[in-house]
Amino acid sequence: MNAVTPRPYQSYVYAYPHKTAYRPLPEPGPALSDLWRGERKDALSLYLHIPFCEVRCGFCNLFTRIGAPDGLTGRYLDALDRQATAVRDALGDGGGPVRFASAAFGGGTPTFLSADELTRLCDIAEKRMGVELRAVPLSVEASPATATADRLAVLAERGATRLSLGVQSFVDAEARTAVRPQRRADVEAALGRIRDARIPVLNIDLIYGIDGQTPDSWRTSLDAALAWRPEELYLYPLYVRPLTGLARRTAHTDGAWDRQRLGLYRQGRDHLLAHGYEQVSMRMFRRTDAPSQGPDDHSCQTDGMIGLGCGARSYTSTLHYSFDYAVDMGEIRAIIDDYTATEDFTRAVHGRHMEGDEARRRHLLQSLLQAQGMPVADYRARFDAGPHDDFPDELAAFAAEGWLDGDGAGELLRLTPEGLAHSDALGPMLFSPAVRAAMAAYEAK
């Protein structure tokens, strides 16, 4: 097993399957009303995607474009409004209660929008989709440059419970190396504005593995973040991925870089655990005395998701669907332009069926990568079999690596601390051959 164990640092694994495994659905595409008829719709999650940023970081391969020509954000919100109307009509077509348990604005950078445009975004969620934003957890992503007082005031007033700030590094030289031009003074000012806005949960994103980063400079960023007592911290490894700015400048492929990142990860993990944080997943750490977010009964393994916007995906129990995906900037612009020109949003056009074996893989992967682990009884109740029945070879391999707590044969299937550290190696080992082939074909285009 040791000879074939995947390297731990290739790409993030936090959802299954990746959108590079999606394909165009047979025309004209299934009607949304048919897809959602018969689905449980009483604990849905809503995600609104804004595909704009003021700059594109060197490590970023998200679906986003730099800037927006005059009028583009308005046309995009017009299309989002049309899509929301069509989706809400489809949800109500099959009867049964429609209720949202959580909402999120992501991107890109949602706060790229002006304060007035953010108000309109909230109106689309509430007036078109029927979400009571002040009654459910609402998470919003932001950058230091766009976390302005007027934008934050809108989000606070409309019920935002969590603001996630992409800082990455408090060391100016490291930020420049990661092609993220920002000054620590500006980051600190943005954090002050966020705290002044009194949004209950502040999350700070940090990255380890930047060229030139040392244990001392990593400690500098960790301590600078801790000074703000954020309720959450995410620690992300730096990946150099195809078509990103860093991929054109560097090529770290050796094991020494992996060992460096593992060392920085362990340093960051231990530092946060020693300062009153609990580990939720490989990346996520939550302050143990953080205020409650209130009831959150959405389960990503079993409940549906509604994604609005050209970079968002939606989940039914049998189909994951979205619009086309790209990393290349020219292709992204074309997809956004097509989206803003779309009038008919009543059908799914791009996606992947998720039944049988694929549903089992997704449930196991997304449950196992959480620090709390997965009750075997939950899996058995859903699939009429145990995970060891369905994935004996994979789980045996994880146990042989020391990645499973105990022998993995108990009623709670849980990763060891070392297993969590290798989440991004462990995850792909649960991908199906079909998904692997689809992802490889996309990357070879």
NUFI-266954 format. One record per residue (C-alpha): residue number from 1; residue in one letter; x, y, z. Coordinates in steps of 0.001 Angstrom, whole numbers, m for minus. Example, Ala and Ser with C-alpha at 12.3 -4.5 7.8 and 13.67 -1.06 7.14 Angstrom:
BEGIN
@num=1; residuo=a; px=12300; py=m4500; pz=7800
@num=2; residuo=s; px=13670; py=m1060; pz=7140
//
This chain:
BEGIN
@num=1; residuo=m; px=0; py=0; pz=0
@num=2; residuo=n; px=2758; py=2460; pz=841
@num=3; residuo=a; px=4152; py=2252; pz=m2675
@num=4; residuo=v; px=872; py=3265; pz=m4271
@num=5; residuo=t; px=m527; py=5686; pz=m1714
@num=6; residuo=p; px=m1510; py=8905; pz=m3505
@num=7; residuo=r; px=452; py=11984; pz=m2575
@num=8; residuo=p; px=m1448; py=14012; pz=24
@num=9; residuo=y; px=m1394; py=17320; pz=m1847
@num=10; residuo=q; px=m2942; py=17208; pz=m5308
@num=11; residuo=s; px=m6304; py=18974; pz=m5114
@num=12; residuo=y; px=m9011; py=19829; pz=m2602
@num=13; residuo=v; px=m11615; py=17157; pz=m1919
@num=14; residuo=y; px=m14734; py=18537; pz=m291
@num=15; residuo=a; px=m17529; py=17474; pz=m2656
@num=16; residuo=y; px=m18149; py=14482; pz=m4893
@num=17; residuo=p; px=m18041; py=14320; pz=m7805
@num=18; residuo=h; px=m16025; py=17324; pz=m9005
@num=19; residuo=k; px=m17665; py=19419; pz=m11711
@num=20; residuo=t; px=m15036; py=18270; pz=m14209
@num=21; residuo=a; px=m16934; py=14945; pz=m14143
@num=22; residuo=y; px=m20179; py=16637; pz=m15226
@num=23; residuo=r; px=m21250; py=16394; pz=m18873
@num=24; residuo=p; px=m23942; py=17981; pz=m21101
@num=25; residuo=l; px=m27262; py=16257; pz=m20484
@num=26; residuo=p; px=m29213; py=14905; pz=m23483
@num=27; residuo=e; px=m31108; py=17760; pz=m25108
@num=28; residuo=p; px=m33409; py=19383; pz=m24298
@num=29; residuo=g; px=m32437; py=18415; pz=m20740
@num=30; residuo=p; px=m34768; py=17197; pz=m18000
@num=31; residuo=a; px=m37383; py=19648; pz=m16749
@num=32; residuo=l; px=m36647; py=20927; pz=m13245
@num=33; residuo=s; px=m40255; py=20295; pz=m12273
@num=34; residuo=d; px=m39761; py=16607; pz=m13092
@num=35; residuo=l; px=m36415; py=16423; pz=m11308
@num=36; residuo=w; px=m37779; py=17844; pz=m8081
@num=37; residuo=r; px=m41179; py=16094; pz=m8141
@num=38; residuo=g; px=m41168; py=13561; pz=m5342
@num=39; residuo=e; px=m38001; py=14949; pz=m3715
@num=40; residuo=r; px=m37961; py=16056; pz=m91
@num=41; residuo=k; px=m37892; py=19836; pz=m97
@num=42; residuo=d; px=m38319; py=20667; pz=3588
@num=43; residuo=a; px=m34615; py=21173; pz=4423
@num=44; residuo=l; px=m33029; py=22594; pz=1292
@num=45; residuo=s; px=m29806; py=24567; pz=1120
@num=46; residuo=l; px=m29641; py=27621; pz=m1146
@num=47; residuo=y; px=m26413; py=28798; pz=m2769
@num=48; residuo=l; px=m26154; py=31965; pz=m4859
@num=49; residuo=h; px=m22996; py=32264; pz=m6944
@num=50; residuo=i; px=m21397; py=35588; pz=m7934
@num=51; residuo=p; px=m18582; py=34925; pz=m10456
@num=52; residuo=f; px=m16649; py=38187; pz=m10133
@num=53; residuo=c; px=m13437; py=39172; pz=m8318
@num=54; residuo=e; px=m11332; py=42330; pz=m8274
@num=55; residuo=v; px=m8197; py=40224; pz=m8876
@num=56; residuo=r; px=m7514; py=36564; pz=m9562
@num=57; residuo=c; px=m5165; py=35022; pz=m7039
@num=58; residuo=g; px=m2292; py=32965; pz=m8395
@num=59; residuo=f; px=m3571; py=29748; pz=m6796
@num=60; residuo=c; px=m7226; py=30176; pz=m7824
@num=61; residuo=n; px=m8997; py=27822; pz=m10219
@num=62; residuo=l; px=m12503; py=28814; pz=m9189
@num=63; residuo=f; px=m15136; py=29785; pz=m11712
@num=64; residuo=t; px=m14681; py=33554; pz=m11630
@num=65; residuo=r; px=m13619; py=36445; pz=m13854
@num=66; residuo=i; px=m11615; py=39552; pz=m13085
@num=67; residuo=g; px=m13763; py=42663; pz=m13028
@num=68; residuo=a; px=m16992; py=43273; pz=m14894
@num=69; residuo=p; px=m17590; py=45597; pz=m17865
@num=70; residuo=d; px=m20223; py=48293; pz=m17399
@num=71; residuo=g; px=m23630; py=46748; pz=m16865
@num=72; residuo=l; px=m22489; py=43118; pz=m16579
@num=73; residuo=t; px=m23286; py=42737; pz=m12877
@num=74; residuo=g; px=m26745; py=44155; pz=m13494
@num=75; residuo=r; px=m27351; py=41759; pz=m16402
@num=76; residuo=y; px=m26086; py=38921; pz=m14261
@num=77; residuo=l; px=m28533; py=39767; pz=m11470
@num=78; residuo=d; px=m31321; py=40010; pz=m14049
@num=79; residuo=a; px=m30515; py=36465; pz=m15170
@num=80; residuo=l; px=m30271; py=35304; pz=m11548
@num=81; residuo=d; px=m33737; py=36738; pz=m10963
@num=82; residuo=r; px=m35120; py=34868; pz=m14001
@num=83; residuo=q; px=m33486; py=31647; pz=m12873
@num=84; residuo=a; px=m34793; py=32014; pz=m9313
@num=85; residuo=t; px=m38344; py=32522; pz=m10594
@num=86; residuo=a; px=m38143; py=29413; pz=m12777
@num=87; residuo=v; px=m36610; py=27280; pz=m10042
@num=88; residuo=r; px=m39120; py=28305; pz=m7392
@num=89; residuo=d; px=m41987; py=27516; pz=m9782
@num=90; residuo=a; px=m40450; py=24090; pz=m10435
@num=91; residuo=l; px=m40064; py=23372; pz=m6725
@num=92; residuo=g; px=m43703; py=24132; pz=m6067
@num=93; residuo=d; px=m44973; py=22135; pz=m9023
@num=94; residuo=g; px=m44773; py=18766; pz=m7308
@num=95; residuo=g; px=m46511; py=19720; pz=m4089
@num=96; residuo=g; px=m45184; py=19288; pz=m572
@num=97; residuo=p; px=m43605; py=21902; pz=1664
@num=98; residuo=v; px=m40656; py=23927; pz=386
@num=99; residuo=r; px=m38372; py=25163; pz=3146
@num=100; residuo=f; px=m34758; py=26319; pz=3217
@num=101; residuo=a; px=m32561; py=25391; pz=6177
@num=102; residuo=s; px=m29515; py=27430; pz=5176
@num=103; residuo=a; px=m28267; py=29925; pz=2603
@num=104; residuo=a; px=m24892; py=31055; pz=1299
@num=105; residuo=f; px=m23523; py=33650; pz=m1116
@num=106; residuo=g; px=m20266; py=32531; pz=m2699
@num=107; residuo=g; px=m18120; py=33011; pz=m5726
@num=108; residuo=g; px=m15973; py=34568; pz=m6889
@num=109; residuo=t; px=m16490; py=37339; pz=m4406
@num=110; residuo=p; px=m20124; py=38217; pz=m3595
@num=111; residuo=t; px=m18996; py=41518; pz=m2062
@num=112; residuo=f; px=m17651; py=42511; pz=m5474
@num=113; residuo=l; px=m21263; py=43679; pz=m5883
@num=114; residuo=s; px=m22129; py=47165; pz=m4668
@num=115; residuo=a; px=m24249; py=47659; pz=m1566
@num=116; residuo=d; px=m27345; py=48245; pz=m3731
@num=117; residuo=e; px=m26596; py=45118; pz=m5753
@num=118; residuo=l; px=m26174; py=43089; pz=m2568
@num=119; residuo=t; px=m29597; py=44338; pz=m1474
@num=120; residuo=r; px=m31001; py=43061; pz=m4755
@num=121; residuo=l; px=m29231; py=39717; pz=m4266
@num=122; residuo=c; px=m30902; py=39357; pz=m864
@num=123; residuo=d; px=m34244; py=40308; pz=m2410
@num=124; residuo=i; px=m33854; py=37529; pz=m4992
@num=125; residuo=a; px=m33245; py=35012; pz=m2215
@num=126; residuo=e; px=m36200; py=36232; pz=m170
@num=127; residuo=k; px=m38813; py=37434; pz=m2662
@num=128; residuo=r; px=m38166; py=34943; pz=m5444
@num=129; residuo=m; px=m36994; py=31848; pz=m3554
@num=130; residuo=g; px=m38936; py=32426; pz=m350
@num=131; residuo=v; px=m35990; py=32164; pz=2036
@num=132; residuo=e; px=m36305; py=33946; pz=5367
@num=133; residuo=l; px=m32696; py=35101; pz=5505
@num=134; residuo=r; px=m32974; py=36358; pz=9074
@num=135; residuo=a; px=m34317; py=32977; pz=10208
@num=136; residuo=v; px=m31625; py=30654; pz=8780
@num=137; residuo=p; px=m27828; py=30559; pz=8843
@num=138; residuo=l; px=m26542; py=32831; pz=6047
@num=139; residuo=s; px=m22857; py=32648; pz=5095
@num=140; residuo=v; px=m21174; py=35189; pz=2803
@num=141; residuo=e; px=m17659; py=35195; pz=1329
@num=142; residuo=a; px=m15659; py=38433; pz=1078
@num=143; residuo=s; px=m12204; py=39794; pz=315
@num=144; residuo=p; px=m10427; py=42490; pz=2335
@num=145; residuo=a; px=m10736; py=45082; pz=m435
@num=146; residuo=t; px=m14499; py=44564; pz=m845
@num=147; residuo=a; px=m15431; py=44251; pz=2853
@num=148; residuo=t; px=m16516; py=47894; pz=2973
@num=149; residuo=a; px=m18741; py=49369; pz=5654
@num=150; residuo=d; px=m21717; py=49936; pz=3345
@num=151; residuo=r; px=m21656; py=46380; pz=1992
@num=152; residuo=l; px=m21257; py=44881; pz=5464
@num=153; residuo=a; px=m24148; py=46980; pz=6745
@num=154; residuo=v; px=m26439; py=45486; pz=4091
@num=155; residuo=l; px=m25386; py=41945; pz=4934
@num=156; residuo=a; px=m25747; py=42472; pz=8684
@num=157; residuo=e; px=m29175; py=44047; pz=8291
@num=158; residuo=r; px=m30384; py=41204; pz=6041
@num=159; residuo=g; px=m29361; py=38536; pz=8525
@num=160; residuo=a; px=m25860; py=37351; pz=7625
@num=161; residuo=t; px=m24657; py=35090; pz=10433
@num=162; residuo=r; px=m21208; py=34283; pz=9017
@num=163; residuo=l; px=m18657; py=36302; pz=7049
@num=164; residuo=s; px=m15712; py=34416; pz=5559
@num=165; residuo=l; px=m12703; py=36578; pz=4724
@num=166; residuo=g; px=m10048; py=35317; pz=2337
@num=167; residuo=v; px=m6839; py=36604; pz=3944
@num=168; residuo=q; px=m4447; py=33740; pz=3022
@num=169; residuo=s; px=m1407; py=35442; pz=4622
@num=170; residuo=f; px=m734; py=38370; pz=6931
@num=171; residuo=v; px=2817; py=38550; pz=5560
@num=172; residuo=d; px=2881; py=41012; pz=2671
@num=173; residuo=a; px=5715; py=39264; pz=830
@num=174; residuo=e; px=3857; py=35941; pz=953
@num=175; residuo=a; px=678; py=37549; pz=m346
@num=176; residuo=r; px=2601; py=38938; pz=m3303
@num=177; residuo=t; px=4176; py=35534; pz=m3971
@num=178; residuo=a; px=698; py=33990; pz=m4064
@num=179; residuo=v; px=m296; py=36684; pz=m6590
@num=180; residuo=r; px=m2673; py=38251; pz=m4091
@num=181; residuo=p; px=m1711; py=41922; pz=m3880
@num=182; residuo=q; px=m2731; py=43212; pz=m471
@num=183; residuo=r; px=m1174; py=44870; pz=2561
@num=184; residuo=r; px=m1547; py=43617; pz=6101
@num=185; residuo=a; px=m2735; py=47063; pz=7177
@num=186; residuo=d; px=m5647; py=46820; pz=4729
@num=187; residuo=v; px=m6500; py=43331; pz=5942
@num=188; residuo=e; px=m6534; py=44472; pz=9551
@num=189; residuo=a; px=m8767; py=47414; pz=8621
@num=190; residuo=a; px=m11222; py=45069; pz=6903
@num=191; residuo=l; px=m11304; py=42798; pz=9946
@num=192; residuo=g; px=m12068; py=45808; pz=12117
@num=193; residuo=r; px=m15004; py=46736; pz=9882
@num=194; residuo=i; px=m16339; py=43180; pz=10032
@num=195; residuo=r; px=m16216; py=43141; pz=13818
@num=196; residuo=d; px=m17897; py=46571; pz=13896
@num=197; residuo=a; px=m20717; py=45153; pz=11747
@num=198; residuo=r; px=m21393; py=42580; pz=14506
@num=199; residuo=i; px=m21891; py=39626; pz=12182
@num=200; residuo=p; px=m21900; py=36733; pz=14671
@num=201; residuo=v; px=m19316; py=34445; pz=13060
@num=202; residuo=l; px=m16067; py=35591; pz=11472
@num=203; residuo=n; px=m14099; py=33034; pz=9488
@num=204; residuo=i; px=m10535; py=33716; pz=8329
@num=205; residuo=d; px=m8969; py=31680; pz=5517
@num=206; residuo=l; px=m5211; py=31092; pz=5647
@num=207; residuo=i; px=m2932; py=29228; pz=3210
@num=208; residuo=y; px=188; py=27217; pz=3977
@num=209; residuo=g; px=2822; py=26087; pz=1489
@num=210; residuo=i; px=3508; py=29471; pz=m171
@num=211; residuo=d; px=6986; py=29771; pz=m1648
@num=212; residuo=g; px=9320; py=31206; pz=987
@num=213; residuo=q; px=6938; py=30513; pz=3866
@num=214; residuo=t; px=8660; py=29237; pz=6994
@num=215; residuo=p; px=7368; py=27899; pz=10298
@num=216; residuo=d; px=8077; py=31342; pz=11798
@num=217; residuo=s; px=6204; py=33274; pz=9097
@num=218; residuo=w; px=3335; py=30762; pz=9264
@num=219; residuo=r; px=3193; py=31364; pz=13021
@num=220; residuo=t; px=3027; py=35094; pz=12299
@num=221; residuo=s; px=m122; py=34638; pz=10203
@num=222; residuo=l; px=m1695; py=32244; pz=12698
@num=223; residuo=d; px=m1134; py=34625; pz=15600
@num=224; residuo=a; px=m2308; py=37636; pz=13607
@num=225; residuo=a; px=m5537; py=35794; pz=12852
@num=226; residuo=l; px=m5972; py=34612; pz=16443
@num=227; residuo=a; px=m5665; py=38204; pz=17661
@num=228; residuo=w; px=m9137; py=38796; pz=16164
@num=229; residuo=r; px=m10555; py=35732; pz=17963
@num=230; residuo=p; px=m12358; py=34486; pz=14860
@num=231; residuo=e; px=m15091; py=31997; pz=15536
@num=232; residuo=e; px=m13733; py=29880; pz=12670
@num=233; residuo=l; px=m10442; py=29419; pz=10865
@num=234; residuo=y; px=m9820; py=27497; pz=7660
@num=235; residuo=l; px=m6286; py=26312; pz=6889
@num=236; residuo=y; px=m5829; py=25559; pz=3199
@num=237; residuo=p; px=m2794; py=23911; pz=1601
@num=238; residuo=l; px=m1472; py=25680; pz=m1475
@num=239; residuo=y; px=m2118; py=23704; pz=m4624
@num=240; residuo=v; px=m584; py=24607; pz=m7969
@num=241; residuo=r; px=m3347; py=23653; pz=m10361
@num=242; residuo=p; px=m3575; py=23724; pz=m14163
@num=243; residuo=l; px=m4397; py=27068; pz=m15838
@num=244; residuo=t; px=m3762; py=29089; pz=m12669
@num=245; residuo=g; px=m1254; py=31914; pz=m12407
@num=246; residuo=l; px=1088; py=29919; pz=m10199
@num=247; residuo=a; px=981; py=26941; pz=m12574
@num=248; residuo=r; px=2539; py=29131; pz=m15233
@num=249; residuo=r; px=5294; py=30257; pz=m12854
@num=250; residuo=t; px=6159; py=27276; pz=m10660
@num=251; residuo=a; px=6059; py=23500; pz=m10737
@num=252; residuo=h; px=6315; py=21897; pz=m7302
@num=253; residuo=t; px=5933; py=18176; pz=m7843
@num=254; residuo=d; px=8435; py=16628; pz=m5473
@num=255; residuo=g; px=7850; py=14917; pz=m2163
@num=256; residuo=a; px=9885; py=17532; pz=m291
@num=257; residuo=w; px=7161; py=20126; pz=m866
@num=258; residuo=d; px=4543; py=17669; pz=368
@num=259; residuo=r; px=6563; py=17098; pz=3529
@num=260; residuo=q; px=6899; py=20855; pz=4035
@num=261; residuo=r; px=3161; py=21366; pz=3745
@num=262; residuo=l; px=2412; py=18454; pz=6062
@num=263; residuo=g; px=4750; py=20005; pz=8598
@num=264; residuo=l; px=3066; py=23403; pz=8329
@num=265; residuo=y; px=m361; py=21770; pz=8517
@num=266; residuo=r; px=521; py=19948; pz=11730
@num=267; residuo=q; px=2014; py=23122; pz=13178
@num=268; residuo=g; px=m1147; py=25093; pz=12380
@num=269; residuo=r; px=m3464; py=22358; pz=13642
@num=270; residuo=d; px=m1627; py=21995; pz=16941
@num=271; residuo=h; px=m1399; py=25761; pz=17399
@num=272; residuo=l; px=m5150; py=26208; pz=16978
@num=273; residuo=l; px=m5998; py=23241; pz=19205
@num=274; residuo=a; px=m3799; py=24787; pz=21900
@num=275; residuo=h; px=m5638; py=28107; pz=21581
@num=276; residuo=g; px=m9184; py=26918; pz=22206
@num=277; residuo=y; px=m10258; py=25606; pz=18795
@num=278; residuo=e; px=m11714; py=22223; pz=17863
@num=279; residuo=q; px=m11029; py=20500; pz=14562
@num=280; residuo=v; px=m14112; py=19966; pz=12399
@num=281; residuo=s; px=m12349; py=18686; pz=9278
@num=282; residuo=m; px=m8870; py=18747; pz=7778
@num=283; residuo=r; px=m9354; py=22421; pz=6947
@num=284; residuo=m; px=m11946; py=23764; pz=9368
@num=285; residuo=f; px=m11358; py=24763; pz=12986
@num=286; residuo=r; px=m14051; py=26251; pz=15249
@num=287; residuo=r; px=m13542; py=28155; pz=18486
@num=288; residuo=t; px=m14939; py=26000; pz=21260
@num=289; residuo=d; px=m16837; py=28895; pz=22850
@num=290; residuo=a; px=m18187; py=30267; pz=19544
@num=291; residuo=p; px=m21847; py=31316; pz=19633
@num=292; residuo=s; px=m24367; py=28880; pz=18260
@num=293; residuo=q; px=m25490; py=29399; pz=14680
@num=294; residuo=g; px=m28937; py=28247; pz=15679
@num=295; residuo=p; px=m30675; py=25162; pz=14311
@num=296; residuo=d; px=m29031; py=23821; pz=11193
@num=297; residuo=d; px=m30696; py=20619; pz=10099
@num=298; residuo=h; px=m29354; py=20500; pz=6560
@num=299; residuo=s; px=m27356; py=17368; pz=5754
@num=300; residuo=c; px=m25152; py=17544; pz=2678
@num=301; residuo=q; px=m25317; py=13752; pz=2337
@num=302; residuo=t; px=m29079; py=13446; pz=2016
@num=303; residuo=d; px=m30774; py=16843; pz=1610
@num=304; residuo=g; px=m31157; py=18765; pz=m1593
@num=305; residuo=m; px=m29311; py=21877; pz=m2675
@num=306; residuo=i; px=m30493; py=24639; pz=m4959
@num=307; residuo=g; px=m27705; py=26522; pz=m6710
@num=308; residuo=l; px=m28433; py=29756; pz=m8552
@num=309; residuo=g; px=m25882; py=31390; pz=m10840
@num=310; residuo=c; px=m23710; py=30044; pz=m13621
@num=311; residuo=g; px=m21074; py=28590; pz=m11266
@num=312; residuo=a; px=m23497; py=26958; pz=m8829
@num=313; residuo=r; px=m24589; py=23358; pz=m8702
@num=314; residuo=s; px=m27838; py=21784; pz=m7515
@num=315; residuo=y; px=m28380; py=18358; pz=m5962
@num=316; residuo=t; px=m31375; py=16087; pz=m6170
@num=317; residuo=s; px=m31220; py=12544; pz=m4843
@num=318; residuo=t; px=m30399; py=11186; pz=m8314
@num=319; residuo=l; px=m28850; py=14031; pz=m10330
@num=320; residuo=h; px=m26284; py=16747; pz=m9670
@num=321; residuo=y; px=m26559; py=19539; pz=m12229
@num=322; residuo=s; px=m25138; py=22941; pz=m13065
@num=323; residuo=f; px=m23971; py=24968; pz=m16041
@num=324; residuo=d; px=m20712; py=24399; pz=m17877
@num=325; residuo=y; px=m17436; py=24700; pz=m15980
@num=326; residuo=a; px=m14092; py=26223; pz=m16943
@num=327; residuo=v; px=m10875; py=27605; pz=m15468
@num=328; residuo=d; px=m9566; py=29366; pz=m18576
@num=329; residuo=m; px=m10548; py=33038; pz=m18398
@num=330; residuo=g; px=m11805; py=33250; pz=m21973
@num=331; residuo=e; px=m14048; py=30220; pz=m21508
@num=332; residuo=i; px=m15385; py=31602; pz=m18222
@num=333; residuo=r; px=m16319; py=34902; pz=m19872
@num=334; residuo=a; px=m18190; py=33056; pz=m22615
@num=335; residuo=i; px=m20131; py=30946; pz=m20091
@num=336; residuo=i; px=m21093; py=34041; pz=m18087
@num=337; residuo=d; px=m22216; py=35818; pz=m21274
@num=338; residuo=d; px=m24335; py=32802; pz=m22250
@num=339; residuo=y; px=m25862; py=32737; pz=m18784
@num=340; residuo=t; px=m26810; py=36405; pz=m18814
@num=341; residuo=a; px=m28483; py=35937; pz=m22229
@num=342; residuo=t; px=m30508; py=32892; pz=m21119
@num=343; residuo=e; px=m34258; py=33365; pz=m20868
@num=344; residuo=d; px=m35399; py=29787; pz=m20201
@num=345; residuo=f; px=m34096; py=28287; pz=m16970
@num=346; residuo=t; px=m36674; py=25517; pz=m16675
@num=347; residuo=r; px=m34317; py=22630; pz=m17581
@num=348; residuo=a; px=m31059; py=21145; pz=m16325
@num=349; residuo=v; px=m28398; py=21270; pz=m19018
@num=350; residuo=h; px=m25171; py=19912; pz=m17520
@num=351; residuo=g; px=m24618; py=17366; pz=m14767
@num=352; residuo=r; px=m24052; py=13813; pz=m13609
@num=353; residuo=h; px=m26406; py=11113; pz=m12370
@num=354; residuo=m; px=m25759; py=10064; pz=m8773
@num=355; residuo=e; px=m27461; py=6766; pz=m8087
@num=356; residuo=g; px=m26475; py=3401; pz=m6655
@num=357; residuo=d; px=m22744; py=3055; pz=m6180
@num=358; residuo=e; px=m22112; py=6781; pz=m6739
@num=359; residuo=a; px=m24539; py=7745; pz=m3974
@num=360; residuo=r; px=m22778; py=5335; pz=m1615
@num=361; residuo=r; px=m19365; py=6774; pz=m2469
@num=362; residuo=r; px=m20562; py=10328; pz=m1913
@num=363; residuo=h; px=m22154; py=9540; pz=1448
@num=364; residuo=l; px=m19068; py=7748; pz=2725
@num=365; residuo=l; px=m16598; py=10350; pz=1445
@num=366; residuo=q; px=m18416; py=13420; pz=2718
@num=367; residuo=s; px=m19141; py=11816; pz=6098
@num=368; residuo=l; px=m15718; py=10286; pz=6652
@num=369; residuo=l; px=m13856; py=13535; pz=5935
@num=370; residuo=q; px=m15512; py=15161; pz=8955
@num=371; residuo=a; px=m13594; py=14856; pz=12226
@num=372; residuo=q; px=m16669; py=13523; pz=14031
@num=373; residuo=g; px=m16757; py=10540; pz=11689
@num=374; residuo=m; px=m19730; py=8590; pz=10357
@num=375; residuo=p; px=m22115; py=6423; pz=12401
@num=376; residuo=v; px=m22204; py=3123; pz=10565
@num=377; residuo=a; px=m25885; py=2782; pz=11460
@num=378; residuo=d; px=m26708; py=5890; pz=9401
@num=379; residuo=y; px=m25053; py=4422; pz=6344
@num=380; residuo=r; px=m26694; py=1034; pz=6891
@num=381; residuo=a; px=m30135; py=2583; pz=7321
@num=382; residuo=r; px=m29822; py=4435; pz=4031
@num=383; residuo=f; px=m28245; py=1718; pz=1879
@num=384; residuo=d; px=m29250; py=m1580; pz=3550
@num=385; residuo=a; px=m25586; py=m2553; pz=3822
@num=386; residuo=g; px=m22566; py=m1507; pz=5819
@num=387; residuo=p; px=m19681; py=535; pz=4419
@num=388; residuo=h; px=m17313; py=m2434; pz=4871
@num=389; residuo=d; px=m19645; py=m4500; pz=2686
@num=390; residuo=d; px=m19537; py=m1898; pz=m79
@num=391; residuo=f; px=m15926; py=m720; pz=192
@num=392; residuo=p; px=m13871; py=m3497; pz=1832
@num=393; residuo=d; px=m10670; py=m2854; pz=m117
@num=394; residuo=e; px=m10661; py=918; pz=339
@num=395; residuo=l; px=m11377; py=781; pz=4060
@num=396; residuo=a; px=m8789; py=m1952; pz=4563
@num=397; residuo=a; px=m6242; py=240; pz=2795
@num=398; residuo=f; px=m7130; py=3213; pz=5003
@num=399; residuo=a; px=m6730; py=1052; pz=8128
@num=400; residuo=a; px=m3364; py=m250; pz=6901
@num=401; residuo=e; px=m2139; py=3338; pz=6530
@num=402; residuo=g; px=m3211; py=4148; pz=10098
@num=403; residuo=w; px=m5874; py=6524; pz=8831
@num=404; residuo=l; px=m8821; py=4922; pz=10683
@num=405; residuo=d; px=m9515; py=5149; pz=14402
@num=406; residuo=g; px=m8995; py=1654; pz=15833
@num=407; residuo=d; px=m9459; py=m1028; pz=13204
@num=408; residuo=g; px=m12362; py=813; pz=11596
@num=409; residuo=a; px=m14707; py=m2048; pz=12409
@num=410; residuo=g; px=m16740; py=m327; pz=15133
@num=411; residuo=e; px=m20033; py=1493; pz=14938
@num=412; residuo=l; px=m18320; py=4847; pz=14340
@num=413; residuo=l; px=m16118; py=5096; pz=11282
@num=414; residuo=r; px=m13696; py=7918; pz=12035
@num=415; residuo=l; px=m10343; py=9145; pz=10770
@num=416; residuo=t; px=m7311; py=9426; pz=13007
@num=417; residuo=p; px=m5525; py=12794; pz=13165
@num=418; residuo=e; px=m3124; py=11447; pz=10530
@num=419; residuo=g; px=m6070; py=10329; pz=8424
@num=420; residuo=l; px=m7497; py=13834; pz=8531
@num=421; residuo=a; px=m4107; py=15201; pz=7497
@num=422; residuo=h; px=m4301; py=13011; pz=4388
@num=423; residuo=s; px=m7934; py=13825; pz=3542
@num=424; residuo=d; px=m7067; py=15033; pz=60
@num=425; residuo=a; px=m5273; py=11746; pz=m672
@num=426; residuo=l; px=m7900; py=9567; pz=972
@num=427; residuo=g; px=m10828; py=11209; pz=m821
@num=428; residuo=p; px=m9768; py=10369; pz=m4405
@num=429; residuo=m; px=m9317; py=6714; pz=m3422
@num=430; residuo=l; px=m13118; py=6620; pz=m3062
@num=431; residuo=f; px=m13776; py=8077; pz=m6515
@num=432; residuo=s; px=m15411; py=5636; pz=m8910
@num=433; residuo=p; px=m13542; py=4549; pz=m12061
@num=434; residuo=a; px=m16161; py=6337; pz=m14165
@num=435; residuo=v; px=m15691; py=9626; pz=m12322
@num=436; residuo=r; px=m11909; py=9292; pz=m12505
@num=437; residuo=a; px=m12121; py=8738; pz=m16249
@num=438; residuo=a; px=m14442; py=11702; pz=m16756
@num=439; residuo=m; px=m12184; py=14007; pz=m14750
@num=440; residuo=a; px=m9093; py=12814; pz=m16631
@num=441; residuo=a; px=m10813; py=13357; pz=m19976
@num=442; residuo=y; px=m11753; py=16896; pz=m18984
@num=443; residuo=e; px=m8227; py=17735; pz=m17842
@num=444; residuo=a; px=m6794; py=16321; pz=m21098
@num=445; residuo=k; px=m8878; py=18626; pz=m23288
//
